[in-house]
Amino acid sequence: MNATIARKVVAFFTLVGFASFIVTHVYGDYPKEGLLPNNPHNFQMNQMQELKASILRRNLASLNSPSPPPTASSSRIYRATAYGADPTGKTDSTEALLKAISDAFKASNNGDLIQGITNLGGAEVYLEGGYFMISRPLRLPASGGGNLLIHGGSLKASNTFPGDQYLIELSASSSTYTYEYITFRDLLLDSNYRGGGISVINSLRTSIDNCYITHFTTNGILIKGGHETYIRNSFLGQHITAGGDHREKYFSGTAINIAGNDNAVTDVVIFSAAIGIMVAGQANTLTGVHCYNKATGWGGTGIYLRLPGLTQTRIVNCYMDYNGIVAEDPVQLLISNTFFLGDGFILLKSIKGVIKGVNIVDNTFSGNGKGVDIVQLDQSKGPFKTIDGVVIDRNNVNAMKLRATVARGLKEGNGSSWVIDFNNVLLFPNLIRHVQYSLSTPGSGSFPNHALRNISGNRVVVESDRPVQASVHVTVDQSPME
């Protein structure tokens, strides 16, 4: 806009200068005649002055009048208010918003993304910073499409909104992908305790970025099937609170429910819900997530991994604030560089008794001095029978009880038998697979024969062939792969 004004101003003054040059030239050639009232050159001067005045009026009018907004056909920006949506939220805007979305999906075809999905060319449904009330879901057209952005405003469910549906729904019409590269950005979604926020079903490469989703009763975000939905820089909570809420024990619902593969949740805050993130899919990544939803003491869970035997989840650089992580029969699970505050812990739950390829390393735990174990086993449905490659080590613990699969001990004394008990540290009962020890007898002048005699019950027994003053250093490991 500024560049357009500048060009008009330059053009105006150039033309005025040219006209002045012509007038000056006329007077310069005929100075005396130019003063005569009936002289033809005087008439020419008057015409030039009128021309200058008309140019001035036209340019001033152009500078003061705003440029018309781009039309949908030329810019592919579909503005909510242009369709009659009420930005004050006082009247129902469902039909208007659905029409805007429908028109966006009719954008000219720019070729396909994945086979069968039309490229909409970056069409935008722009909410213009409005606050819109809707009485039923904004469901994207079943015809499908991709390369679309919905952004820049707020949606609130009306009091008649269906309690089992979502404000925005990507619902595939078949088992094949229907949507690809759909982006939701800069949105506030208020479910008004009437269902959920966003439902992404069998979609490909969906982005949910900088969204605030609240007052849900089912799921803030549901991901089912599909691939590669990325949730970034967003805030989710059933109730709007900043902790210490008197309603905490009544929190319900799930902030993010992932029932699909290859998704990522990055830099997300979950401030109220019964479960922060539920994962029932493979190869998902959670990074920079802060869960201070319902505390463990009230029955809440920060992250729940519910896909026994096929976990394949990475939880890195997260913050579990008075709640923890539950994993059912975890296989190929990484939990690393995560902070657990207020006795938050990790619970490994036996379903079919399988736990394999689990790394819980380099985390920080800070508790309340109640002796809570940092990692616990739930074997109420049967013990873990297949235990393979489980590494729990190098965790920093304050006012909680250390649990690990690697432990180190020292026993000193004069005798022929040294017993070191690791039950207070080792996670799995009666399971030591590897032992390293050294027997040191400084100053004794003798070299006794000695051997490792027993490792049952997580107790290491080292014996020598005769009594001696010695120090025995032992390292044990439950984690080697079979």
C-alpha positions as CSV (number, residue, x, y, z in Angstrom):
1,M,0.0,0.0,0.0
2,N,2.8,2.4,1.0
3,A,4.7,1.6,-2.2
4,T,1.6,2.3,-4.3
5,I,1.1,5.7,-2.6
6,A,4.7,6.6,-3.2
7,R,4.5,5.7,-6.9
8,K,1.4,7.9,-7.3
9,V,3.0,10.8,-5.5
10,V,6.1,10.6,-7.7
11,A,4.0,10.4,-10.8
12,F,1.9,13.4,-9.7
13,F,4.9,15.7,-9.1
14,T,6.6,14.6,-12.3
15,L,3.5,15.6,-14.3
16,V,3.1,18.8,-12.4
17,G,6.8,19.7,-13.0
18,F,6.4,18.9,-16.7
19,A,3.3,21.1,-17.0
20,S,5.2,23.9,-15.2
21,F,8.0,23.6,-17.7
22,I,5.6,24.1,-20.6
23,V,4.0,27.1,-19.0
24,T,7.4,28.7,-18.3
25,H,8.4,28.0,-21.8
26,V,5.4,29.8,-23.1
27,Y,6.0,32.9,-20.9
28,G,9.7,32.9,-21.8
29,D,9.1,33.1,-25.5
30,Y,6.3,35.7,-25.3
31,P,6.6,37.7,-22.1
32,K,4.7,40.7,-23.1
33,E,1.9,39.0,-25.0
34,G,1.4,36.6,-22.2
35,L,0.0,39.5,-20.1
36,L,-2.6,40.4,-22.5
37,P,-6.1,39.1,-21.6
38,N,-7.2,38.0,-25.1
39,N,-3.8,36.6,-26.1
40,P,-3.9,32.9,-27.3
41,H,-1.0,32.1,-25.1
42,N,-2.9,33.3,-22.1
43,F,-5.6,31.0,-23.0
44,Q,-3.1,28.1,-23.2
45,M,-1.8,29.0,-19.7
46,N,-5.3,28.8,-18.3
47,Q,-5.8,25.4,-19.8
48,M,-2.6,24.1,-18.3
49,Q,-3.6,25.4,-14.9
50,E,-7.0,23.6,-15.2
51,L,-5.1,20.4,-16.1
52,K,-2.9,20.7,-13.1
53,A,-5.9,21.2,-10.8
54,S,-7.7,18.2,-12.2
55,I,-4.6,16.0,-11.8
56,L,-4.3,17.2,-8.1
57,R,-7.9,16.4,-7.4
58,R,-7.7,12.9,-8.9
59,N,-4.5,12.0,-7.1
60,L,-5.7,13.2,-3.8
61,A,-8.9,11.2,-4.1
62,S,-6.8,8.1,-5.0
63,L,-4.5,8.6,-2.0
64,N,-7.4,8.9,0.4
65,S,-9.6,6.0,-0.8
66,P,-8.4,2.5,0.4
67,S,-7.7,-0.3,-2.0
68,P,-10.5,-2.8,-2.3
69,P,-9.9,-6.1,-0.5
70,P,-8.7,-8.9,-2.6
71,T,-11.5,-11.2,-3.9
72,A,-11.6,-14.9,-3.2
73,S,-11.1,-15.7,-6.9
74,S,-7.9,-13.7,-7.1
75,S,-6.3,-14.2,-3.7
76,R,-7.7,-17.5,-2.5
77,I,-8.4,-15.8,0.9
78,Y,-11.9,-16.6,2.1
79,R,-12.8,-14.1,4.8
80,A,-15.4,-15.2,7.3
81,T,-17.2,-11.9,7.5
82,A,-17.6,-11.8,3.7
83,Y,-19.9,-14.8,4.1
84,G,-22.0,-13.2,6.8
85,A,-20.3,-14.8,9.8
86,D,-20.8,-12.8,13.0
87,P,-17.4,-11.9,14.6
88,T,-19.0,-10.9,17.9
89,G,-20.2,-14.5,18.6
90,K,-23.8,-13.4,19.3
91,T,-25.4,-15.2,16.5
92,D,-24.8,-18.6,14.9
93,S,-22.0,-18.5,12.2
94,T,-22.1,-22.2,11.3
95,E,-23.5,-21.9,7.8
96,A,-21.4,-19.0,6.9
97,L,-18.1,-20.6,7.9
98,L,-19.1,-23.9,6.3
99,K,-19.7,-22.0,3.0
100,A,-16.3,-20.3,3.3
101,I,-14.6,-23.7,3.8
102,S,-16.6,-25.2,0.9
103,D,-15.6,-22.4,-1.4
104,A,-12.0,-22.8,-0.4
105,F,-12.2,-26.5,-1.4
106,K,-13.4,-25.4,-4.8
107,A,-10.2,-23.5,-5.6
108,S,-8.7,-24.2,-9.0
109,N,-6.9,-27.4,-9.3
110,N,-3.1,-27.1,-9.0
111,G,-2.4,-30.7,-9.6
112,D,-2.4,-33.5,-7.0
113,L,-0.5,-33.9,-3.8
114,I,-0.6,-37.6,-2.9
115,Q,-2.7,-39.5,-5.5
116,G,-6.3,-38.5,-5.3
117,I,-5.9,-35.3,-3.2
118,T,-6.3,-32.0,-5.0
119,N,-3.8,-29.3,-4.4
120,L,-5.9,-26.2,-3.3
121,G,-2.9,-23.9,-4.0
122,G,-2.5,-22.5,-0.4
123,A,-6.2,-21.4,0.0
124,E,-6.9,-19.7,3.3
125,V,-10.0,-19.5,5.4
126,Y,-9.3,-16.4,7.4
127,L,-11.3,-15.7,10.6
128,E,-10.1,-12.1,10.8
129,G,-9.7,-12.1,14.5
130,G,-13.4,-12.8,15.1
131,Y,-15.1,-14.7,17.8
132,F,-17.6,-17.1,16.1
133,M,-20.3,-19.3,17.7
134,I,-21.1,-22.6,15.9
135,S,-23.9,-25.1,16.6
136,R,-22.4,-28.1,14.8
137,P,-18.9,-29.2,13.6
138,L,-17.0,-27.4,10.8
139,R,-16.5,-30.6,8.9
140,L,-14.2,-30.3,5.9
141,P,-15.8,-31.4,2.6
142,A,-15.8,-35.2,2.0
143,S,-14.3,-34.6,-1.5
144,G,-11.0,-33.9,0.2
145,G,-8.1,-31.7,-0.7
146,G,-4.8,-30.3,0.5
147,N,-2.6,-27.3,0.9
148,L,-5.2,-25.3,2.9
149,L,-4.9,-23.0,6.0
150,I,-7.6,-22.1,8.5
151,H,-6.4,-19.4,10.9
152,G,-6.7,-16.2,12.8
153,G,-9.7,-16.3,15.2
154,S,-11.8,-18.0,17.8
155,L,-14.6,-20.7,17.7
156,K,-17.0,-21.5,20.5
157,A,-19.5,-24.3,20.6
158,S,-23.1,-23.2,21.3
159,N,-25.2,-24.7,24.0
160,T,-26.8,-27.0,21.5
161,F,-23.5,-28.3,20.0
162,P,-23.4,-32.2,19.9
163,G,-21.6,-33.5,22.9
164,D,-19.8,-36.3,21.0
165,Q,-18.4,-34.2,18.2
166,Y,-15.6,-31.7,17.5
167,L,-15.5,-28.1,16.6
168,I,-13.4,-28.9,13.5
169,E,-13.5,-32.3,11.9
170,L,-11.3,-33.9,9.2
171,S,-13.4,-37.1,8.7
172,A,-12.2,-39.3,5.9
173,S,-14.9,-40.9,3.8
174,S,-13.0,-44.1,3.2
175,S,-9.9,-45.9,4.3
176,T,-7.7,-44.0,1.8
177,Y,-6.3,-40.6,2.6
178,T,-8.7,-37.7,2.1
179,Y,-6.8,-34.7,3.3
180,E,-3.1,-33.7,3.1
181,Y,-1.2,-30.7,4.3
182,I,-4.1,-29.0,6.1
183,T,-2.9,-26.4,8.7
184,F,-4.8,-25.0,11.7
185,R,-2.9,-22.0,13.1
186,D,-3.5,-19.2,15.6
187,L,-6.9,-20.5,16.7
188,L,-8.7,-20.4,20.1
189,L,-11.2,-23.3,20.3
190,D,-13.7,-23.3,23.1
191,S,-15.7,-26.5,23.2
192,N,-18.0,-25.1,25.9
193,Y,-18.0,-28.5,27.7
194,R,-19.7,-29.9,24.6
195,G,-17.3,-32.5,23.1
196,G,-13.9,-31.9,21.7
197,G,-11.7,-29.4,19.8
198,I,-10.1,-30.9,16.6
199,S,-10.6,-34.4,15.1
200,V,-8.1,-35.6,12.5
201,I,-9.1,-38.9,10.9
202,N,-7.0,-40.7,8.4
203,S,-5.2,-37.6,7.2
204,L,-1.7,-37.0,6.0
205,R,0.7,-34.3,7.1
206,T,-1.6,-32.2,9.2
207,S,-0.3,-29.2,11.3
208,I,-1.9,-27.8,14.4
209,D,0.2,-24.8,15.4
210,N,-0.2,-22.1,18.0
211,C,-3.7,-23.2,19.1
212,Y,-5.4,-22.8,22.5
213,I,-8.0,-25.6,23.1
214,T,-10.2,-25.5,26.2
215,H,-13.4,-26.7,27.8
216,F,-13.4,-30.1,26.1
217,T,-15.1,-33.1,27.7
218,T,-13.8,-35.9,25.4
219,N,-10.5,-35.0,23.6
220,G,-8.9,-31.7,23.0
221,I,-7.3,-33.2,19.8
222,L,-8.1,-36.6,18.4
223,I,-5.7,-38.2,15.9
224,K,-6.9,-41.5,14.4
225,G,-5.1,-43.3,11.7
226,G,-3.2,-41.3,9.0
227,H,0.3,-40.2,9.3
228,E,2.4,-37.3,10.5
229,T,0.1,-35.0,12.3
230,Y,2.3,-32.4,14.0
231,I,1.0,-30.5,17.1
232,R,3.3,-27.5,18.0
233,N,3.4,-24.5,20.3
234,S,-0.1,-25.1,21.7
235,F,-2.0,-25.0,25.0
236,L,-4.7,-27.4,26.0
237,G,-6.8,-27.6,29.2
238,Q,-10.3,-28.7,30.1
239,H,-10.5,-25.9,32.6
240,I,-8.6,-22.6,32.4
241,T,-6.2,-22.7,35.3
242,A,-2.6,-22.1,36.1
243,G,-2.3,-24.9,38.8
244,G,-3.7,-25.4,42.3
245,D,-7.2,-25.5,41.0
246,H,-9.8,-26.7,43.6
247,R,-11.6,-28.7,40.8
248,E,-8.4,-30.7,40.0
249,K,-9.7,-34.1,41.3
250,Y,-12.7,-33.7,39.0
251,F,-10.7,-33.1,35.8
252,S,-11.7,-35.5,33.0
253,G,-11.1,-36.0,29.4
254,T,-7.9,-36.3,27.4
255,A,-6.0,-33.3,26.0
256,I,-4.4,-35.2,23.1
257,N,-5.4,-38.7,22.0
258,I,-3.1,-40.2,19.4
259,A,-4.4,-43.5,17.8
260,G,-2.0,-43.5,14.9
261,N,1.6,-43.7,13.7
262,D,4.4,-41.2,13.1
263,N,3.0,-38.2,14.8
264,A,4.8,-35.5,16.9
265,V,3.9,-33.3,19.8
266,T,6.4,-30.5,20.3
267,D,6.5,-27.6,22.8
268,V,2.9,-28.1,24.1
269,V,1.4,-27.2,27.6
270,I,-1.4,-29.3,29.0
271,F,-2.8,-27.5,32.0
272,S,-5.9,-29.5,32.9
273,A,-7.3,-32.9,31.9
274,A,-7.5,-36.4,33.5
275,I,-4.9,-37.6,30.9
276,G,-2.5,-35.3,29.2
277,I,-1.5,-37.4,26.2
278,M,-2.8,-40.8,25.3
279,V,-0.7,-42.7,22.7
280,A,-2.0,-45.9,21.0
281,G,0.2,-45.8,18.0
282,Q,3.7,-46.6,16.9
283,A,6.7,-44.3,16.2
284,N,5.4,-41.2,17.8
285,T,7.6,-38.4,19.3
286,L,6.8,-36.2,22.3
287,T,9.3,-33.3,22.9
288,G,9.1,-30.3,25.2
289,V,5.7,-31.2,26.6
290,H,4.7,-29.8,30.0
291,C,2.0,-31.8,31.7
292,Y,0.4,-30.3,34.9
293,N,-3.0,-31.7,34.4
294,K,-4.6,-33.9,37.1
295,A,-1.9,-35.0,39.6
296,T,-1.0,-38.6,40.2
297,G,-2.4,-38.3,43.7
298,W,-5.8,-37.5,42.3
299,G,-5.6,-40.4,39.8
300,G,-4.3,-38.4,36.8
301,T,-1.6,-39.3,34.2
302,G,0.6,-37.1,32.3
303,I,1.4,-39.4,29.4
304,Y,-0.2,-42.9,28.9
305,L,1.3,-45.3,26.3
306,R,-1.4,-47.8,25.5
307,L,-0.2,-50.1,22.8
308,P,1.2,-53.2,24.4
309,G,4.1,-54.7,22.5
310,L,4.3,-51.9,19.9
311,T,5.2,-48.8,21.8
312,Q,8.1,-47.4,19.8
313,T,7.7,-43.9,21.4
314,R,10.3,-41.3,22.2
315,I,9.7,-38.9,25.1
316,V,12.5,-36.4,25.3
317,N,13.0,-33.0,27.2
318,C,9.5,-33.1,28.8
319,Y,8.3,-31.8,32.1
320,M,6.0,-34.0,34.2
321,D,4.6,-31.8,36.9
322,Y,3.1,-33.8,39.8
323,N,2.2,-36.6,37.4
324,G,4.0,-39.3,35.5
325,I,4.2,-41.7,32.6
326,V,2.5,-45.1,32.3
327,A,3.5,-47.6,29.6
328,E,1.8,-50.9,28.9
329,D,4.2,-53.8,27.9
330,P,6.6,-51.2,26.5
331,V,8.8,-52.3,23.5
332,Q,11.4,-49.8,22.1
333,L,10.6,-46.9,24.4
334,L,12.9,-44.0,25.1
335,I,12.4,-41.6,28.0
336,S,15.3,-39.2,28.3
337,N,16.2,-35.7,29.7
338,T,12.8,-35.3,31.2
339,F,12.1,-33.6,34.6
340,F,9.7,-35.3,37.1
341,L,8.5,-33.0,39.8
342,G,6.5,-33.7,43.0
343,D,6.9,-37.5,43.2
344,G,6.1,-38.0,39.5
345,F,7.3,-41.4,38.4
346,I,7.3,-43.9,35.5
347,L,5.0,-46.9,35.8
348,L,5.7,-50.0,33.6
349,K,2.6,-52.0,33.4
350,S,2.5,-55.7,32.6
351,I,-0.3,-56.8,30.2
352,K,1.1,-59.9,28.6
353,G,4.4,-59.8,30.5
354,V,6.7,-58.3,27.8
355,I,9.2,-55.5,28.2
356,K,12.0,-55.1,25.6
357,G,14.3,-52.4,24.3
358,V,13.5,-49.8,26.9
359,N,15.9,-46.9,27.7
360,I,15.1,-44.7,30.7
361,V,18.2,-42.6,31.1
362,D,19.5,-39.1,32.0
363,N,16.2,-37.9,33.7
364,T,15.8,-35.8,36.8
365,F,13.4,-36.7,39.6
366,S,12.5,-34.3,42.5
367,G,10.1,-35.6,45.1
368,N,8.7,-34.8,48.5
369,G,10.7,-37.2,50.6
370,K,8.1,-39.9,50.9
371,G,10.3,-42.7,49.5
372,V,8.5,-42.9,46.1
373,D,10.3,-45.1,43.6
374,I,11.2,-43.2,40.4
375,V,10.3,-46.3,38.3
376,Q,7.7,-48.8,39.4
377,L,6.2,-52.1,38.1
378,D,2.5,-52.9,37.9
379,Q,2.3,-56.7,37.7
380,S,-1.2,-57.0,38.9
381,K,-2.2,-58.8,35.7
382,G,0.9,-61.1,35.8
383,P,4.7,-60.7,36.1
384,F,7.0,-59.6,33.3
385,K,8.2,-62.8,31.8
386,T,10.1,-61.5,28.8
387,I,12.6,-58.9,29.9
388,D,15.2,-57.9,27.4
389,G,17.4,-54.9,26.8
390,V,15.9,-52.7,29.5
391,V,18.4,-49.9,30.5
392,I,17.5,-47.7,33.5
393,D,20.5,-45.7,34.5
394,R,22.2,-42.3,35.0
395,N,19.0,-40.7,36.5
396,N,19.4,-37.9,39.0
397,V,17.2,-38.3,42.0
398,N,16.3,-36.0,44.9
399,A,14.0,-37.0,47.8
400,M,12.8,-40.1,45.9
401,K,14.0,-43.7,45.8
402,L,16.4,-44.7,43.0
403,R,15.4,-47.6,40.9
404,A,17.7,-48.9,38.1
405,T,18.8,-51.9,36.1
406,V,22.5,-51.0,36.7
407,A,23.9,-50.8,40.2
408,R,27.2,-50.5,41.9
409,G,28.2,-51.6,45.4
410,L,31.2,-51.8,47.8
411,K,31.7,-54.2,50.7
412,E,34.7,-54.1,53.0
413,G,35.8,-56.4,55.8
414,N,38.0,-59.3,57.1
415,G,36.7,-62.6,56.1
416,S,36.3,-65.1,53.3
417,S,32.8,-64.2,52.1
418,W,31.3,-60.9,51.0
419,V,27.6,-60.4,50.3
420,I,26.2,-57.3,48.6
421,D,22.4,-56.9,48.3
422,F,21.1,-54.9,45.4
423,N,17.4,-55.3,46.0
424,N,17.1,-51.7,47.2
425,V,18.1,-50.4,43.8
426,L,17.5,-53.0,41.1
427,L,14.0,-52.8,39.4
428,F,13.3,-56.4,38.5
429,P,13.3,-59.1,41.2
430,N,15.8,-61.9,41.1
431,L,17.3,-60.8,37.8
432,I,21.1,-60.2,37.5
433,R,22.5,-61.0,34.1
434,H,26.0,-59.5,34.3
435,V,28.4,-59.0,37.1
436,Q,31.8,-57.4,37.3
437,Y,33.8,-57.4,40.6
438,S,37.2,-56.7,42.0
439,L,38.7,-57.9,45.2
440,S,41.4,-55.7,46.6
441,T,43.7,-56.7,49.5
442,P,46.1,-53.7,50.0
443,G,48.9,-54.3,52.4
444,S,48.0,-57.9,53.2
445,G,50.9,-59.4,51.2
446,S,48.9,-62.4,50.1
447,F,47.0,-63.3,47.0
448,P,44.0,-65.4,47.9
449,N,42.0,-67.3,45.4
450,H,38.4,-65.9,45.0
451,A,35.3,-66.4,42.9
452,L,31.8,-65.2,42.3
453,R,29.6,-67.8,44.0
454,N,26.0,-66.6,43.7
455,I,23.8,-64.0,42.2
456,S,20.3,-65.2,43.1
457,G,17.7,-62.9,44.7
458,N,19.6,-59.8,43.4
459,R,22.4,-60.6,46.0
460,V,26.0,-61.0,44.9
461,V,28.2,-63.4,46.9
462,V,32.0,-63.4,46.5
463,E,34.1,-65.9,48.4
464,S,37.9,-66.4,48.9
465,D,39.8,-69.6,49.8
466,R,40.9,-68.1,53.1
467,P,40.0,-65.1,55.4
468,V,41.6,-61.9,54.3
469,Q,41.1,-58.1,54.8
470,A,39.6,-57.0,51.5
471,S,37.5,-54.5,49.6
472,V,35.1,-55.9,47.1
473,H,33.7,-53.6,44.3
474,V,30.8,-55.0,42.4
475,T,28.8,-53.7,39.3
476,V,25.6,-55.6,38.3
477,D,23.4,-55.2,35.2
478,Q,19.9,-56.5,34.4
479,S,19.9,-55.0,30.9
480,P,22.0,-57.1,28.5
481,M,20.0,-58.4,25.5
482,E,19.5,-62.1,25.5
